[in-house]
Amino acid sequence: MNLSSQGEQLIKSFEGLRLSAYRDVAGVWTIGYGSTRYHDGRPVKPGDKLANADQASAIFVNTLGQYEDAVNTYVKVPLTQSQFDALVSFTYNEGTFALKESTLLRKLNAKDYAGAADQFLVWNKTTDPKTGRKVDCDTLTGRRTAERRLFLSTQPL
């Protein structure tokens, strides 16, 4: 499967567009629509700039395949387009290793779709840079709620 335009819109709505490199809530250098690496694998670094939204979209499309591939590889049960889109959004944000090792994936592959949907909500934490402790993040809570809603939907949002 491939990400639909609805899935792309979901990811871009939460990532936002930034043409200059910035540190995300986890402290990772990011650019464009939440990209941490360029299509050639180079990491984003301080001072990097993109010319325009088209360049950001090109990086997004070029790096998206690894997240689609992870969902297609690790998920062993049938998915609707909405479920696939929600999982790609999750994986784009948390990473392929997080998906592979998650309880969300274990529940999903055991055909516990409802249990898998509830697992989205567990992934709403970030590390506080001052204390090093995991804390709830309102932005991630909103994103996970939207991903869960999409995962459970049968109609476009």
C-alpha positions in Angstrom: 0.0 0.0 0.0 1.0 3.6 -0.4 0.0 6.7 1.7 -3.1 8.4 0.4 -3.5 12.2 0.0 -5.5 12.1 3.3 -2.6 10.5 5.1 -0.2 13.0 3.6 -2.4 15.8 4.7 -2.5 14.4 8.2 1.3 14.1 8.5 1.8 17.6 7.0 -0.8 19.2 9.3 1.0 18.0 12.4 4.6 18.5 11.1 3.9 21.9 9.7 6.2 23.5 7.2 9.5 25.1 8.2 12.0 26.1 5.6 14.9 26.6 8.1 16.3 23.8 10.2 14.9 23.7 13.8 15.0 21.3 16.8 11.7 19.4 17.2 10.2 18.7 20.7 12.6 15.8 21.1 15.6 18.0 20.2 16.2 16.4 16.8 17.2 18.7 13.9 14.3 18.9 11.4 13.4 20.7 8.3 10.5 21.0 5.8 7.6 18.7 6.8 9.3 17.1 9.8 12.2 15.6 7.8 15.3 14.7 9.8 17.3 13.5 6.8 17.6 14.4 3.2 16.8 11.9 0.4 20.6 11.0 0.2 20.6 10.1 3.9 22.5 13.2 5.2 21.1 14.4 8.5 19.5 17.8 8.8 21.9 20.2 10.6 21.8 23.7 12.1 21.7 26.4 9.5 20.2 24.3 6.7 17.6 26.1 4.6 15.1 25.1 1.9 14.2 27.4 -1.0 10.5 26.8 -0.9 7.6 24.4 -0.1 8.1 22.5 -3.3 11.6 21.5 -2.1 10.2 20.5 1.3 7.5 18.4 -0.4 10.2 16.7 -2.6 12.2 15.7 0.5 9.0 14.5 2.2 8.1 12.3 -0.8 11.7 11.0 -1.1 11.9 9.9 2.5 8.3 8.7 2.9 9.0 5.3 1.2 10.9 4.0 4.2 7.9 4.5 6.5 5.5 3.0 4.0 7.9 0.0 3.6 8.0 -0.5 7.3 4.3 -0.6 7.7 4.0 -2.9 4.6 6.7 -5.2 6.0 5.9 -5.4 9.7 2.1 -5.5 9.5 0.9 -9.1 8.8 -2.9 -8.5 8.8 -5.2 -6.8 6.3 -5.5 -3.0 6.6 -7.9 -0.4 5.3 -6.4 2.7 3.6 -7.3 4.7 6.8 -5.5 2.2 9.0 -2.4 2.2 6.7 -2.4 6.0 6.7 -2.6 6.2 10.5 0.2 3.7 10.9 2.5 5.6 8.4 1.8 8.8 10.2 2.8 7.2 13.5 5.9 5.6 12.0 6.9 8.9 10.3 6.8 10.5 13.7 8.2 7.8 15.9 10.4 5.9 13.6 10.5 2.4 12.0 12.2 0.8 15.1 9.4 2.1 17.3 6.8 0.5 15.1 8.6 -2.8 14.9 9.1 -3.1 18.7 5.7 -1.7 19.7 2.8 -3.3 21.5 0.6 -1.5 18.9 2.1 -3.8 16.2 2.0 -6.9 18.4 -1.7 -6.3 19.1 -2.4 -5.5 15.4 -0.7 -8.6 14.1 -2.7 -10.6 16.7 -5.8 -9.2 14.9 -6.7 -7.1 18.0 -7.5 -4.0 16.0 -9.3 -2.2 18.9 -6.3 -2.9 21.2 -3.9 -1.7 18.6 -6.0 1.5 18.1 -5.8 2.2 21.9 -2.0 1.8 21.7 -1.7 5.0 19.6 -2.6 7.0 22.8 0.3 5.5 24.7 2.8 7.3 22.4 2.2 10.8 23.7 5.4 11.4 25.7 8.6 13.4 25.1 11.7 13.8 27.1 11.9 16.9 29.2 15.3 18.5 28.4 15.7 19.8 31.9 14.9 16.7 33.8 15.4 13.9 31.3 12.1 12.5 32.4 9.3 11.4 30.0 6.4 13.8 30.2 3.0 14.1 28.4 3.2 16.3 25.3 -0.1 18.1 24.2 1.0 18.1 20.6 1.7 14.4 20.6 -1.6 13.7 22.4 -3.4 15.6 19.7 -1.6 13.7 16.9 -2.1 10.3 18.5 -5.8 11.0 19.0 -6.1 12.0 15.3 -4.2 8.9 14.2 -6.4 6.6 16.4 -9.5 8.3 15.0 -8.3 7.7 11.5 -7.3 4.1 12.2 -10.8 3.4 13.5 -12.6 5.3 10.7 -14.2 3.8 7.7 -14.8 7.2 6.1 -12.4 10.0 5.3 -12.1 12.5 8.2 
